[in-house]
């Protein structure tokens, strides 16, 4: 992130993060997601809940995320 800021790709850690996520740019995106900053993501303090689902269960599972061809879409 330091290099991205130094090169001007990101203005700073207090910049909103949603412009970097296509899925968060739709009109229906929750206001709390639009308020998340780069700092929140770097410090893992975005407030988004992550729960690891049991094998075969519904929800987010770390194995599925890591093994997916497109982990962001997953």
Buried (B, 14 or more C-beta within 10 A) or exposed (E): EEEEBEEEEBEEBEBBBBEEEEEBEEEEEEEEBEEBBBBBBEEEEBEEEEEEEEEEEEEEBEEBEEEEEEEEEE
